[in-house]
């Protein structure tokens, strides 16, 4: 057995230590068979939805573009399997509202071979061509936010980026898909980082990985170039270690100013699975058609990490993994920042890192009044006052929340809700408040 040298526990102030529940970390990635029908929302990313370039009744092959990007803040879609376009219609989404989606009826015995690709000469690509190739591949941030990767790798004019931070922390309980990708596809991760460094001009990259995954630290350092420009470093296992501001501070000591982006301190940050897909798809000239998803939770019979085609209905994935018990709740993402799903017809999309099947009794809790204990204040990684923000939200004093208590700085990590002895749904209150403030600003 190889042992790594002792790492200084790099971390950030405050935060929490929830139970990891990462029993799937030792399970290799398994491919899931195609579902009979795929539902492909046109908006699987932050920004404008894609525009369909196919019509009902049209046959498509696996990997073929089926929707084009609509401007800079948009991404195309690619067919995840051979089949025929059945419809373009409204379908349910994880957030509740129905959205436009392409419905693909998959041919029986459809091949897993990608049948549509245009490999480029990767070594000859300019930074601008790398960015364009990433957009053409339809790559969104695969850690959950689904921000278009090509936009994230294009720093504002006049900004010098000296460090590319890669988030391999995977601090949410239950989720292990990033861990498995780092262990099973290290060459893709390193190749993707090298392309990203060329795109944004960063001379160095640091991969931040929690110290409960030292095998991943060792694996990536073993495959990194000998020049030392790319290195993996261990950070303390603590939630939310993987948030942008917290990981940047842990690895570089730099603090992102209030209201600013990380580029203001010379840093860009991306998720490690995003890098793996850049490293795999750009040289192959292919688009995103599948992703690794952790399926876990007390009610799952066969938990693990599955390679799932985009558009696979959650019903098909849960049936394949197996679920026991009648009273259960489905969460898309992790237990801290994920969202409960109201319909099993909701599909797997680019930002879906996990599907958790939880007993209803572990979710439903009675809410009590705030007792002013201050626990939420002591754990907030941004140093906010969640108790006061919650009381202001209850009184609908949204402007005060924004102007005096900086609700815009909250990234909804859920630490405050986790420690609240009164079980107040603080994060949900903050999401509503920020949504209303956004609507007011737009008006």
C-alpha positions as CSV (number, residue, x, y, z in Angstrom):
1,X,0.0,0.0,0.0
2,X,1.2,3.5,-0.9
3,X,1.1,6.1,1.9
4,X,1.0,9.8,1.2
5,X,3.0,12.2,3.3
6,X,1.1,14.2,5.9
7,X,-0.8,17.1,4.5
8,X,-1.5,20.4,6.4
9,X,-5.3,20.5,7.0
10,X,-6.2,23.4,4.7
11,X,-9.7,24.7,5.4
12,X,-12.0,27.7,6.1
13,X,-13.7,29.2,9.1
14,X,-16.9,27.7,10.5
15,X,-18.9,25.0,8.6
16,X,-20.3,21.6,9.8
17,X,-19.4,18.0,9.9
18,X,-22.4,15.9,8.7
19,X,-22.1,12.1,8.5
20,X,-20.5,11.2,5.2
21,X,-22.5,8.2,4.2
22,X,-20.1,7.5,1.4
23,X,-20.4,3.7,1.2
24,X,-20.6,3.9,-2.6
25,X,-17.0,5.3,-2.8
26,X,-15.5,1.8,-3.3
27,X,-18.0,0.8,-6.0
28,X,-16.7,1.0,-9.6
29,X,-18.8,2.9,-12.1
30,X,-21.4,0.8,-13.9
31,X,-23.2,1.6,-17.1
32,X,-27.0,1.7,-17.1
33,X,-28.9,0.3,-20.1
34,X,-31.0,2.7,-22.2
35,X,-34.4,3.6,-21.0
36,X,-37.2,3.1,-23.7
37,X,-37.7,6.9,-23.8
38,X,-35.4,9.8,-23.1
39,X,-36.7,13.3,-22.1
40,X,-34.2,16.0,-23.0
41,X,-35.1,19.5,-21.6
42,X,-33.8,22.3,-23.8
43,X,-32.7,24.2,-20.7
44,X,-30.1,21.9,-18.9
45,X,-27.8,24.8,-18.0
46,X,-27.9,28.4,-16.7
47,X,-28.7,30.7,-19.6
48,X,-30.9,30.6,-22.7
49,X,-32.5,27.2,-23.6
50,X,-31.2,25.4,-26.7
51,X,-33.2,25.6,-29.9
52,X,-34.3,22.3,-31.5
53,X,-32.9,21.4,-34.9
54,X,-34.9,18.2,-35.3
55,X,-38.6,17.5,-35.9
56,X,-41.0,14.8,-34.6
57,X,-40.6,11.7,-36.7
58,X,-36.9,12.4,-37.5
59,X,-34.4,9.6,-36.9
60,X,-31.2,10.4,-35.1
61,X,-28.1,8.5,-34.1
62,X,-26.2,8.5,-30.8
63,X,-24.1,11.7,-30.4
64,X,-25.9,13.6,-33.2
65,X,-26.7,17.3,-32.4
66,X,-30.5,17.7,-31.9
67,X,-30.6,21.3,-30.5
68,X,-28.3,24.3,-31.1
69,X,-27.0,26.9,-28.7
70,X,-28.9,30.2,-28.7
71,X,-26.1,32.7,-28.1
72,X,-23.2,32.8,-25.8
73,X,-25.0,31.8,-22.6
74,X,-26.5,28.7,-24.1
75,X,-25.5,25.1,-24.9
76,X,-26.4,22.5,-27.6
77,X,-27.9,19.1,-27.0
78,X,-26.9,15.8,-28.5
79,X,-28.9,12.5,-28.9
80,X,-28.0,10.0,-26.2
81,X,-29.1,7.0,-28.2
82,X,-30.2,5.9,-31.7
83,X,-33.9,6.5,-32.1
84,X,-36.7,8.6,-33.4
85,X,-37.9,12.1,-32.2
86,X,-41.3,11.4,-30.8
87,X,-42.3,14.9,-29.7
88,X,-41.1,18.4,-28.7
89,X,-43.4,19.3,-25.8
90,X,-43.7,20.5,-22.2
91,X,-42.4,18.1,-19.6
92,X,-41.9,18.3,-15.8
93,X,-38.6,19.6,-14.4
94,X,-36.9,19.1,-11.0
95,X,-37.7,22.7,-9.9
96,X,-41.5,22.2,-10.6
97,X,-42.4,24.2,-13.7
98,X,-42.9,22.3,-16.9
99,X,-40.2,23.1,-19.6
100,X,-39.9,22.4,-23.3
101,X,-38.1,19.1,-24.0
102,X,-37.3,16.8,-26.8
103,X,-38.7,13.3,-26.3
104,X,-36.6,10.5,-28.0
105,X,-38.0,7.0,-28.4
106,X,-35.0,4.7,-28.3
107,X,-34.6,1.9,-30.8
108,X,-34.4,-1.5,-29.2
109,X,-30.8,-2.9,-29.1
110,X,-29.5,0.6,-29.8
111,X,-25.7,0.5,-29.7
112,X,-23.6,2.3,-27.0
113,X,-21.2,3.4,-29.8
114,X,-21.1,7.1,-30.4
115,X,-21.9,7.5,-34.1
116,X,-21.4,11.2,-34.6
117,X,-18.0,12.8,-33.9
118,X,-15.6,15.3,-35.5
119,X,-12.2,14.9,-33.8
120,X,-10.0,18.1,-34.0
121,X,-6.3,18.5,-33.9
122,X,-6.3,19.3,-30.2
123,X,-2.6,20.4,-30.1
124,X,-3.3,23.1,-32.8
125,X,-6.3,24.6,-31.1
126,X,-6.0,28.3,-30.0
127,X,-7.5,29.3,-26.7
128,X,-10.6,30.7,-28.5
129,X,-11.0,27.5,-30.4
130,X,-10.8,25.4,-27.2
131,X,-13.6,27.6,-25.7
132,X,-15.7,27.2,-28.9
133,X,-15.1,23.4,-28.8
134,X,-16.3,23.2,-25.2
135,X,-19.5,25.1,-26.1
136,X,-20.0,22.9,-29.2
137,X,-19.7,19.8,-26.9
138,X,-22.5,21.2,-24.7
139,X,-20.5,21.0,-21.5
140,X,-22.0,22.6,-18.4
141,X,-20.6,22.6,-14.9
142,X,-21.3,19.0,-13.8
143,X,-21.0,19.7,-10.1
144,X,-24.6,20.8,-9.9
145,X,-24.8,24.5,-10.9
146,X,-24.7,23.7,-14.7
147,X,-23.1,27.0,-15.6
148,X,-21.8,26.8,-19.2
149,X,-18.2,25.7,-19.0
150,X,-17.0,27.8,-21.9
151,X,-18.3,31.0,-20.3
152,X,-16.6,30.1,-17.0
153,X,-13.3,29.6,-18.8
154,X,-13.5,33.0,-20.4
155,X,-12.3,35.6,-17.9
156,X,-13.4,39.2,-18.2
157,X,-11.2,41.4,-20.4
158,X,-8.2,42.8,-18.6
159,X,-8.3,40.1,-15.9
160,X,-5.2,38.0,-15.4
161,X,-5.9,34.4,-14.1
162,X,-2.9,32.9,-12.4
163,X,-4.6,29.9,-10.8
164,X,-7.2,27.4,-11.9
165,X,-8.8,25.7,-9.0
166,X,-10.4,22.3,-9.6
167,X,-13.1,21.3,-7.1
168,X,-12.7,17.6,-6.2
169,X,-13.8,18.1,-2.6
170,X,-17.2,16.4,-3.1
171,X,-18.2,17.5,0.4
172,X,-21.9,16.6,0.2
173,X,-22.9,13.5,2.1
174,X,-23.7,10.4,0.0
175,X,-22.2,11.7,-3.3
176,X,-19.2,9.8,-4.6
177,X,-19.4,10.2,-8.4
178,X,-16.5,12.7,-8.5
179,X,-14.4,10.4,-6.4
180,X,-14.9,7.5,-8.7
181,X,-14.2,9.7,-11.8
182,X,-10.9,10.8,-10.3
183,X,-9.9,7.1,-9.6
184,X,-11.1,5.6,-12.9
185,X,-10.5,8.4,-15.4
186,X,-7.4,10.3,-14.1
187,X,-6.0,10.8,-17.6
188,X,-9.2,12.5,-18.7
189,X,-9.1,14.8,-15.7
190,X,-5.5,15.9,-16.3
191,X,-6.1,16.3,-20.0
192,X,-9.2,18.4,-19.3
193,X,-7.3,20.6,-16.9
194,X,-4.5,21.2,-19.4
195,X,-7.1,22.3,-22.0
196,X,-8.8,24.5,-19.5
197,X,-5.4,26.1,-18.6
198,X,-4.7,26.9,-22.2
199,X,-8.2,28.3,-22.6
200,X,-8.0,30.8,-19.7
201,X,-4.3,31.4,-19.7
202,X,-3.7,30.1,-16.1
203,X,-0.1,29.0,-15.6
204,X,-0.9,26.6,-12.7
205,X,-3.8,24.4,-11.5
206,X,-4.6,23.1,-8.0
207,X,-7.0,20.2,-7.5
208,X,-8.6,20.5,-4.0
209,X,-9.7,17.1,-2.6
210,X,-11.0,16.4,0.9
211,X,-8.6,14.3,3.0
212,X,-11.1,11.4,3.2
213,X,-10.1,10.7,-0.5
214,X,-6.3,10.5,-0.3
215,X,-6.4,7.8,-2.9
216,X,-7.7,10.3,-5.4
217,X,-5.0,12.8,-4.4
218,X,-2.4,10.2,-5.0
219,X,-3.9,9.0,-8.3
220,X,-4.1,12.5,-9.8
221,X,-0.6,13.4,-8.7
222,X,0.7,10.2,-10.2
223,X,-0.8,11.2,-13.6
224,X,0.0,14.9,-13.4
225,X,2.9,16.3,-15.6
226,X,6.3,16.3,-13.9
227,X,6.7,20.1,-14.3
228,X,4.5,20.7,-11.2
229,X,2.1,23.0,-12.9
230,X,-0.8,20.7,-12.0
231,X,-1.0,19.3,-8.5
232,X,-3.6,17.7,-6.2
233,X,-3.8,18.9,-2.6
234,X,-5.7,17.6,0.4
235,X,-8.1,19.9,2.3
236,X,-9.9,19.2,5.5
237,X,-13.1,17.1,5.3
238,X,-15.7,19.6,6.2
239,X,-18.9,20.9,4.7
240,X,-19.2,23.1,2.5
241,X,-15.5,22.7,1.6
242,X,-16.4,22.5,-2.1
243,X,-18.0,25.9,-2.4
244,X,-16.1,28.3,-4.5
245,X,-15.1,30.9,-1.9
246,X,-14.3,28.3,0.8
247,X,-12.1,26.1,-1.4
248,X,-10.3,29.1,-2.9
249,X,-9.5,30.4,0.6
250,X,-8.4,26.9,1.8
251,X,-6.0,26.5,-1.2
252,X,-4.7,30.0,-1.8
253,X,-5.6,32.1,1.3
254,X,-7.4,34.6,-1.0
255,X,-10.8,36.0,-0.1
256,X,-13.2,36.9,-2.8
257,X,-14.6,40.4,-2.2
258,X,-18.4,40.8,-1.5
259,X,-20.3,40.9,-4.8
260,X,-17.2,40.0,-6.9
261,X,-16.3,36.9,-8.9
262,X,-13.3,34.7,-8.2
263,X,-11.6,36.2,-11.2
264,X,-11.2,39.4,-9.2
265,X,-8.5,37.5,-7.2
266,X,-6.9,35.9,-10.2
267,X,-8.7,32.5,-9.8
268,X,-11.2,30.5,-11.9
269,X,-12.8,27.4,-10.4
270,X,-14.3,24.3,-12.1
271,X,-15.6,21.0,-11.0
272,X,-13.4,17.9,-11.5
273,X,-16.0,16.0,-13.5
274,X,-16.3,19.0,-15.8
275,X,-12.6,18.7,-16.4
276,X,-12.9,14.9,-17.1
277,X,-15.6,15.5,-19.7
278,X,-13.5,18.3,-21.4
279,X,-10.5,16.0,-21.5
280,X,-12.6,13.1,-22.9
281,X,-14.9,14.9,-25.3
282,X,-12.9,17.6,-26.9
283,X,-10.2,15.4,-28.4
284,X,-12.9,13.0,-29.6
285,X,-15.0,15.7,-31.1
286,X,-18.1,14.5,-29.3
287,X,-20.9,16.0,-27.2
288,X,-22.2,15.3,-23.7
289,X,-24.7,12.4,-23.9
290,X,-24.2,10.8,-20.5
291,X,-22.8,11.4,-17.0
292,X,-21.9,9.6,-13.8
293,X,-24.6,9.7,-11.1
294,X,-24.5,8.5,-7.5
295,X,-27.6,6.6,-6.6
296,X,-27.8,6.1,-2.8
297,X,-29.9,6.4,0.3
298,X,-31.4,4.1,2.9
299,X,-34.1,3.0,0.6
300,X,-31.8,2.0,-2.4
301,X,-31.3,-1.8,-2.9
302,X,-28.3,-1.5,-5.3
303,X,-26.6,1.8,-4.5
304,X,-23.6,2.8,-6.6
305,X,-22.3,5.1,-9.3
306,X,-24.0,4.6,-12.6
307,X,-23.1,6.0,-16.1
308,X,-26.5,7.2,-17.1
309,X,-27.6,8.6,-20.5
310,X,-28.9,12.2,-20.3
311,X,-32.7,12.2,-20.5
312,X,-33.2,9.0,-18.6
313,X,-36.4,9.3,-16.5
314,X,-35.7,9.1,-12.8
315,X,-38.3,6.3,-12.7
316,X,-36.1,4.1,-14.9
317,X,-33.0,4.8,-12.9
318,X,-34.6,4.1,-9.6
319,X,-36.2,0.9,-10.9
320,X,-32.8,-0.2,-12.2
321,X,-31.1,0.5,-8.8
322,X,-34.0,-0.8,-6.8
323,X,-35.9,0.9,-4.1
324,X,-37.7,-0.5,-1.1
325,X,-40.6,0.9,1.0
326,X,-43.7,2.8,0.0
327,X,-43.0,6.1,1.8
328,X,-40.0,7.7,0.2
329,X,-38.7,11.0,-1.1
330,X,-36.5,11.4,-4.1
331,X,-33.8,14.1,-4.0
332,X,-32.0,15.2,-7.1
333,X,-28.4,16.1,-6.1
334,X,-27.1,15.9,-2.5
335,X,-29.0,16.1,0.8
336,X,-27.7,19.6,1.6
337,X,-28.3,21.5,-1.7
338,X,-30.3,19.1,-3.7
339,X,-34.0,19.4,-4.5
340,X,-36.9,17.1,-3.8
341,X,-38.5,15.8,-7.0
342,X,-42.3,15.8,-7.3
343,X,-42.5,13.6,-10.4
344,X,-40.5,10.4,-11.3
345,X,-40.8,11.6,-14.9
346,X,-38.1,14.2,-14.2
347,X,-35.0,13.2,-16.3
348,X,-31.3,13.1,-15.5
349,X,-29.7,16.3,-16.8
350,X,-26.2,17.6,-17.1
351,X,-26.0,18.9,-13.6
352,X,-27.5,15.9,-11.8
353,X,-24.7,14.5,-9.6
354,X,-26.9,12.3,-7.5
355,X,-30.3,10.7,-6.9
356,X,-31.1,10.0,-3.3
357,X,-34.0,7.8,-2.2
358,X,-34.8,8.7,1.4
359,X,-37.5,7.4,3.8
360,X,-40.2,10.1,4.2
361,X,-39.9,9.8,8.0
362,X,-36.2,11.1,7.8
363,X,-37.3,14.2,5.8
364,X,-40.5,15.4,7.5
365,X,-40.0,17.3,10.7
366,X,-42.1,19.7,12.7
367,X,-41.0,23.3,12.6
368,X,-40.8,25.3,15.9
369,X,-40.1,29.0,16.5
370,X,-36.5,30.3,16.6
371,X,-35.0,30.1,20.1
372,X,-32.2,32.5,19.3
373,X,-29.5,29.8,20.0
374,X,-27.0,31.2,17.5
375,X,-26.1,27.8,16.1
376,X,-26.8,29.0,12.5
377,X,-24.5,32.0,13.0
378,X,-21.7,29.9,14.3
379,X,-21.6,27.6,11.2
380,X,-22.4,29.9,8.3
381,X,-19.2,29.9,6.1
382,X,-20.0,33.4,4.8
383,X,-20.3,34.9,8.3
384,X,-24.0,35.8,7.8
385,X,-26.7,35.9,10.4
386,X,-29.2,33.3,9.2
387,X,-31.4,33.7,12.2
388,X,-32.0,37.4,11.5
389,X,-32.4,36.7,7.8
390,X,-35.0,34.0,8.6
391,X,-37.0,36.4,10.7
392,X,-36.8,39.1,8.0
393,X,-37.9,36.6,5.4
394,X,-40.9,35.7,7.5
395,X,-41.9,39.4,7.6
396,X,-41.2,39.7,3.9
397,X,-38.6,42.5,4.5
398,X,-36.6,41.5,1.5
399,X,-35.0,44.9,0.9
400,X,-33.6,44.9,4.4
401,X,-32.2,41.4,3.8
402,X,-30.4,42.6,0.8
403,X,-29.1,46.0,1.9
404,X,-28.2,45.3,5.6
405,X,-27.7,41.6,5.9
406,X,-26.2,40.6,2.5
407,X,-28.6,37.8,1.5
408,X,-27.0,37.9,-2.0
409,X,-23.8,36.4,-0.5
410,X,-25.7,33.3,0.7
411,X,-25.0,30.3,-1.7
412,X,-27.6,28.1,0.0
413,X,-25.3,25.5,1.4
414,X,-27.8,24.4,4.0
415,X,-25.5,24.5,7.0
416,X,-27.9,26.7,8.9
417,X,-30.9,24.5,8.3
418,X,-28.8,21.4,9.2
419,X,-28.0,22.7,12.7
420,X,-31.2,24.5,13.5
421,X,-32.9,22.8,16.5
422,X,-36.2,24.3,15.5
423,X,-36.0,22.7,12.0
424,X,-36.7,26.1,10.4
425,X,-36.4,25.7,6.6
426,X,-34.0,28.7,6.3
427,X,-32.6,27.8,2.9
428,X,-36.0,27.6,1.4
429,X,-36.9,31.0,2.9
430,X,-33.7,32.5,1.4
431,X,-34.4,31.0,-2.0
432,X,-37.9,32.6,-2.1
433,X,-36.4,35.9,-0.9
434,X,-33.7,36.0,-3.5
435,X,-36.2,35.0,-6.2
436,X,-38.4,38.0,-5.3
437,X,-35.5,40.3,-5.1
438,X,-34.4,39.1,-8.6
439,X,-37.8,39.8,-10.0
440,X,-37.9,43.2,-8.5
441,X,-34.5,44.0,-10.0
442,X,-35.6,42.8,-13.4
443,X,-38.8,45.0,-13.2
